[in-house]
Amino acid sequence: MGREQRASVGAELSRDRAWLVERIVDAVCAEVPAYRGLHGSQLAEVRAIVAWLVTRSLELWVEGAVRLPGEDLERLRGIGRARAADGRSIGAVVRAHRVGSAAAVRLLSELVGDRATAADVFALSELWLTSIDQISEHLVAGHSEAARHLDADVERARRVFLDDLLTGRHASLGAIRDRARTLGISPPDPGVLVVAEPGAEAGHPPRGGAAWAGMDLLDEVGHADALATTRSGRVVLLVSPGTADRVTGPLGDRPWRACVLAPRALTDMAAAYRLADDAVEAAPPHAFGGNGLLGEADACVLALLNGGPVTPGAVRRAVLGPLLSDSHGHLLDTLRAYFREGAATAAADVLHVHPQTLRYRLRRVRELTGHDPHRPWPRFVLETACAIAR
């Protein structure tokens, strides 16, 4: 097959590029575990890289080339650097390219079929097989360069690591662990996420702004694997459940608005960050109470009210928690009666119990849920959860 014939076949294959790309990406996701969790922009980026490699391979095949040129190799180094920055394991990246190359050779050979000679098919296969060595070499080189740069500034690298968790850039738990090992840390899993907004009340401006405040709090936590960053003027901390009290204590002593969530898996930190950050943004001033803190239940109710990514069932569980068990069903009935009747004595009459018994039950509600039904915001949170159908 001459150059013109190859160009004709190449143009036809290019028209089928979208189909080819999907089949190659499917093969990679099926064979490489780290790529199964990709979604959204991450998956779109993988498709774009595959589309570029398919297009370049067909162009080089038409020209009779057997290797990728220098400009393509530099682009591959850039891809390797990007994968180091987002924490994807270089082993997984190289394997993905090998799997994708094998799938591409197979698919292209099938599509070319009887329109190409054995020499043409061999030339295409030789190009891909030669290129995969170049691809692997330059991906590893770019990844190593970026990893050295990141590790040269450990604090910056730790902030980038947390930023990537908060934006969902890490593709899988394996990728998270690989990056953590590179940094020499063991991030808490599950971890407690804290989003705090240092305010400037009379005579108490936060020294140095959010960045200083975050580092200062991290010093008070005193845990080597705790992480901190700043996003949109707010401090974000990731700490272990056992050290969370060391954060909430100092927060209560400062003019801050903050949300402290229940422990989450590291793979759930992107959703947790959206929940907590939206809560700090949307909560009315009186919701923060005397200690300036919102909790899981507050954040879930605020998300429900503002159309956030939370289900009614999740709100009920977050707010009512222990009251949903059979052993505490009488407390939930008491709470509903109190809200319905508007006064403890009236609710006691309806339930046929002594008013003192009803007041004791309401105290138990406060102890079990952390929400006092006599105070405006906690009452609102409890009443919202009670109003949700079972």
Secondary structure as GFF3:
##gff-version 3
##sequence-region A 1 390
A	DSSP	alpha_helix	3	15	.	.	.	ID=ss1
A	DSSP	alpha_helix	17	31	.	.	.	ID=ss2
A	DSSP	three_ten_helix	33	35	.	.	.	ID=ss3
A	DSSP	alpha_helix	40	63	.	.	.	ID=ss4
A	DSSP	alpha_helix	70	85	.	.	.	ID=ss5
A	DSSP	alpha_helix	90	112	.	.	.	ID=ss6
A	DSSP	three_ten_helix	113	115	.	.	.	ID=ss7
A	DSSP	alpha_helix	118	152	.	.	.	ID=ss8
A	DSSP	alpha_helix	154	167	.	.	.	ID=ss9
A	DSSP	alpha_helix	173	183	.	.	.	ID=ss10
A	DSSP	beta_strand	192	198	.	.	.	ID=ss11
A	DSSP	alpha_helix	209	221	.	.	.	ID=ss12
A	DSSP	beta_strand	227	231	.	.	.	ID=ss13
A	DSSP	beta_strand	234	239	.	.	.	ID=ss14
A	DSSP	three_ten_helix	241	243	.	.	.	ID=ss15
A	DSSP	alpha_helix	244	252	.	.	.	ID=ss16
A	DSSP	beta_strand	256	260	.	.	.	ID=ss17
A	DSSP	three_ten_helix	266	268	.	.	.	ID=ss18
A	DSSP	alpha_helix	269	282	.	.	.	ID=ss19
A	DSSP	three_ten_helix	285	288	.	.	.	ID=ss20
A	DSSP	beta_strand	293	294	.	.	.	ID=ss21
A	DSSP	alpha_helix	296	305	.	.	.	ID=ss22
A	DSSP	alpha_helix	312	320	.	.	.	ID=ss23
A	DSSP	three_ten_helix	321	324	.	.	.	ID=ss24
A	DSSP	three_ten_helix	326	328	.	.	.	ID=ss25
A	DSSP	alpha_helix	329	341	.	.	.	ID=ss26
A	DSSP	alpha_helix	344	351	.	.	.	ID=ss27
A	DSSP	alpha_helix	355	369	.	.	.	ID=ss28
A	DSSP	alpha_helix	376	387	.	.	.	ID=ss29
###
